[in-house]
Amino acid sequence: MSANHAPHLSQLICAATPDPIEAEKTALKARFIVASAALVAEARCLPDDKEELWEEKVTWMHRWEERTGEVYPIVEHRQELGIDTKIDAADGPAIAEADEAYERWVAKEIACRKADKDVWMGEETAQAVSEQDASVTVLVVTEKMSHVEVQSQQTVAESKVEDEPKIIVPPGSILHKVPCTCCLVRNAACTGPVGRTCNGCVWMKQRCEKSTKATGKRAQASASVAQASRTVKAGPSKRAIDDYDNDDNDKVEVVESHTRMKGKAPAAESQAAYLRLQVHVNQLAEALEKIGVE
């Protein structure tokens, strides 16, 4: 080859480097041909519009969405890339029919789902209304005691009356049938471990009559006071009459007289006041037992 006919270096470089735009156009055209052929084939597989073929129609709709998802992005960029994205005229009616059926069936599926959701919510509302007046039964293990039957696990009792308070019994605690004085004054539920201070008194940091320890101390104090009262010599200023033949052994009649003895007078008055208080306590206990309160 002569030197005059040899190609220049610039010509060799241009021939070896293709145009990127033309390469992209060629690739998109090839993709469009494959995607459009798959779309036409899917359109010709359109199932019949029958109720018993609803599952087949749902499956076809999913496949149609995949095929259109491959074709539509290429069609949107056809003007920018300057490529032809026309489909054969013979396949146009089939694609139009398939697209119309897809839109119609999607609308029907949305309506069916909305109706099912409304029915489900209606059933839920009706069930909630029917259960509003009923008590919620909780599976618990009950502990039978000599005076009251209580629940050993935490329960929430729902009353039919909405204004009635709900009593919560914590685990390991019982509900005292007869509340302590503190809970009775506060009009609160008296709950706590067996033989120990109730939860309300623990929170208030005060003594509780439900505690067996406090009961023992009170009994010991009462015994000490009774022993002291027996050691006091009875003088002409006081006379205690105990009728053991009568059924009412707890009633004590105290007769006081005016005394001016120094030293013994305050002790006698204190003892008389204690005896009167004991009589009132016993009478109150009997009255509570008559009305069924322990």
ROTOR-317055 format. One record per residue (C-alpha): residue in three letters; x, y, z negated. Coordinates in steps of 0.001 Angstrom, whole numbers, plus 524288, in hexadecimal, padded with zeros to 5 digits. Each point is the difference from the previous one (the first is absolute). Example, Ala and Ser with C-alpha at 12.3 -4.5 7.8 and 13.67 -1.06 7.14 Angstrom:
ala8300C7EE6C7E188;ser8055A80D7080294;
! end
This chain:
met800008000080000;ser8054580D34803DF;ala801B880ACF7F65F;asn7F5D68086B806DF;his7F5147F6187FDD5;ala803487FCBB7F1B5;pro7F539804317F62D;his8030380AAA7F67D;leu800957FD357F151;ser7F412808837FD47;gln7F7F17F7EE8097D;leu803DE7F3647F91C;ile7FC01805717F2AB;cys7F28E80470804CC;ala7FD487F2F280625;ala803A47F8927F3AA;thr7F78D8083B7F6A6;pro7F1377FEA3802AA;asp7F66080AE17FCE8;pro7FA467FDAD7F215;ile7F2DF805D9803C1;glu7FEAA7F70C80BA4;ala803F57F4727F799;glu7F582803677F5F1;lys7F5D38016F80AB2;thr803747F2C080571;ala7FF2D7F9AB7F293;leu7F2CD806617FD0C;lys7FA827FBC880D1B;ala803E97F20C7FD3C;arg7FA00800AF7F25F;phe7F37D805EA8056C;ile7FE937F55A80A2F;val801397F5617F59E;ala7F718806EC7F61F;ser7F5818035080A08;ala7FFCA7F1FB804DE;ala7FE037FB317F204;leu7F54980A337FE09;val7F8C37FBAA80C3A;ala801197F1C57FBF9;glu7FA76803377F284;ala7F4D8807AF80617;arg7FC377F43B8082A;cys7FF937F7C97F365;leu7F522808777FA58;pro7F6D97F7167F806;asp7F1528002B801BE;asp7F853809A87F7C5;lys7F9527F5FD7F728;glu7FE257FFDE7F147;glu805177F2307FE7D;leu80CCE8041280687;trp8031980AC67F64C;glu80C9B7F9A97FB30;glu804E07FE8080DFD;lys7FCC580E3E8028D;val807A48045C7F3F6;thr80BD07F81C80476;trp7FEFC805CB80DAC;met7FF4080DCD7FA6A;his80CDE7FDFC7F8D6;arg806927FB5780C87;trp7FA3180B748079B;glu805BE809897F62D;glu80D7B7F9EE80202;arg7FF1B800E280EE2;thr7FB5080E138001D;gly80A99803697F61D;glu80A1B7FBC080A16;val7F9ED8072880BA1;tyr7FB5B80D137FA77;pro80D76805347FBA4;ile8051B7FE2880DDE;val7F415806B8805C7;glu801B680BAD7F6DE;his80DFF80257804DF;arg7FD357FDDE80E65;gln7FFB980E9B8031C;glu80CB8802A77F8CD;leu8070D7F4F3806E8;gly7F8D28016480CDF;ile7FC267F1B380184;asp7F3A47FA118058D;thr7F7987F8F87F5B8;lys7F40F7FD0C80825;ile7F9717F2CB7FEEC;asp7FA9E7F8D280BA9;ala7F2498049480374;ala7FB0C7F20980004;asp803847FEA27F19F;gly7FA3C80D1B7FBEF;pro7F1DA7FB627FD6F;ala804A77F4957F79F;ile80894808CB7F7A8;ala7F52380A177FE91;glu7F6427F5857FBDF;ala809957FA4F7F643;asp8030780D507FA2B;glu7F1778031D7FEA0;ala7FD5E7F2E77F95C;tyr80B628026F7F6C6;glu7FA9D80D427FBD3;arg7F2657FA587FDF4;trp8047C7F45D7F813;val8090C808227F781;ala7F4A3809017FC86;lys7F7AE7F41D7FCB6;glu80AAA7FA2B7F772;ile8016E80CCC7F88B;ala7F146800907FDBE;cys7FFBC7F1E07FB29;arg80B1E802697F68B;lys7F94380C257FAB7;ala7F33F7F87D7FE22;asp807147F4F97F8E3;lys806AF809E27F739;asp7F304806A57FCD4;val7F9CE7F2E47FCA4;trp80B8A7FC627F75D;met7FF8780CFA7F8D2;gly7F1447FEAA7FE4A;glu8017C7F2897F9F9;glu80AA58050B7F700;thr7F77680B557FB8F;ala7F46B7F70D7FD75;gln8087A7F6C77F821;ala8055880B397F7EB;val7F239804F07FD13;ser7FB577F2767FC05;glu80B887FE407F6E1;gln7FEB180D707F9D9;asp7F5A27FBBD7F625;ala8063D7F2C07FD3A;ser80A8B7FD677F601;val80D817FC53804A6;thr8031A7F2917FA90;val80E627FE777FCB5;leu805F47F2A77FD64;val804CD800B47F1FD;val803237F6B47F4EE;thr7F7CD803127F3FB;glu804877FE317F232;lys7F57A7FBC27F675;met8016A806187F2A9;ser7F7DD7FE3C7F3D2;his7F93E80D1E80113;val8007E8041680E48;glu8031F7FA5F80D62;val809E08085C8072C;gln807737FF8080CDB;ser80E997FD787FFBD;gln8036D805F780D50;gln7FE3380E0080445;thr7F24B801CE80541;val7F7DF80B55804A0;ala7F18C7FE117FD72;glu7F767807928096D;ser7F2AB802E37FA83;lys7F3B780197807EE;val7FE9580D6D7F9EB;glu809E68090780647;asp800B08092D7F446;glu803B17F4EF7F6BA;pro80EB5800017FD01;lys808AE7F4D78046B;ile807987F8AE7F575;ile80DBA7FB9B803A3;val805EF7F5347F7A8;pro80ED07FF1E80229;pro806807F291800A0;gly803097FA3C7F2B3;ser7F5B08086D7F958;ile7F2197FDDD7FB75;leu7F414808AC7FF0B;his7FC23801D27F1C7;lys7F16B7FE6F7FE59;val80055809387F466;pro8090F80B6F8033F;cys80913805F17F60D;thr7FCDF80D137F9DC;cys808E2807A480936;cys7FA227F9F180C57;leu7F24B801657FA6E;val8020C80E8D7FDAE;arg805D7801E880DA0;asn7F52B7F7A88061E;ala80A7B7F7DE806C8;ala8018A7F17F80281;cys807C27F96D7F52D;thr809917F6A38067E;gly80CC77FA387FB69;pro807587F38D7FC60;val7F9D27F6BE7F647;gly80304803DB7F1FD;arg807E780BF2803DA;thr7FDDB80E9680156;cys7F6BD8036E80B25;asn805058072E80BEC;gly7F8F980C997FC6A;cys80631800A27F287;val80D547FCC1805C5;trp7FE7180B5E80959;met7FB71808F47F4E9;lys80B257FAE67F75B;gln7F74B7FD297F460;arg7FC037F4717F7AC;cys7F58A7F6CA804ED;glu7F6E67F78F7F81D;lys800DF7F55180A6F;ser80E0B7FD357FC0C;thr801517F4687F6D1;lys80BEC806847FA01;ala7F7FE80BF27FC60;thr7F52D7F72C7FADE;gly809AC7F9117F732;lys8050D80CD77FABF;arg7F22B804A37FD45;ala7FCCB7F35C7F8FA;gln80C61801247F7F6;ala7FCB680E057FC78;ser7F2217FC287FC43;ala805247F5217F762;ser8096C8095F7F97B;val7F531809C67FD5C;ala7F7277F5447FACB;gln80ADF7FB307F706;ala8023680DBC7FB24;ser7F189801CE7FD9D;arg7FF897F39D7F7C6;thr80B51804997F7A2;val7F93D80CB67FCAB;lys7F9037FE887F31F;ala7F1B48032E8005C;gly7FC7B80A7B7F628;pro7F360806707FC1E;ser800C9808E080BDE;lys7FDA87F51F80A05;arg7F8437F36180101;ala8005A7F68880B83;ile7F51E7F61E80124;asp802657F3FE80893;asp7F44E7F758801BE;tyr8056A7F2B380450;asp7F2C57F9827FF24;asn7FADE808F980AB1;asp802BB7FCC180E6E;asp8055680D968029A;asn80D587FE287F9B1;asp8063880B6380734;lys7F7B780AB37F9CF;val80636806567F435;glu7F8B3809A27F7AA;val8087E80A737FA1B;val7FB21808557F4CE;glu8083480BB27FCB0;ser7FF69808607F404;his8060280D157FD58;thr80D317FDCF7F9A3;arg809FE809A47FB5E;met80B387F6A47FD64;lys80CB5804FD80580;gly807F27F739808E5;lys7F5B87F54480196;ala7F586808C380603;pro80669801C780D9E;ala802C67F16E8011A;ala7F2167FC8A7FC5D;glu7FA6D809AA809DD;ser808BF7FA9E80AD8;gln7FBEE7F2207FCC4;ala7F1AB803CA80016;ala80175806D180D27;tyr806B97F3EE805A6;leu7F51F7F7237FB25;arg7F58B808CD805D9;leu8073F7FFF080CFC;gln8011D7F12F7FFA4;val7F1517FEE27FDBF;his7FD2D808BD80BB8;val8095C7F844808A2;asn7F99E7F31E7FC4B;gln7F26E8056580269;leu804428053C80D3F;ala805C17F2BC803AC;glu7F3437F93C7FC75;ala7F82F809A280817;leu808DD7FDED80BCC;glu7FEC67F13D7FEC3;lys7F1328012480010;ile800188072280D0A;gly809B07F652805D5;val80C90807E17FF0E;glu80BB57F9647F9ED;
! end
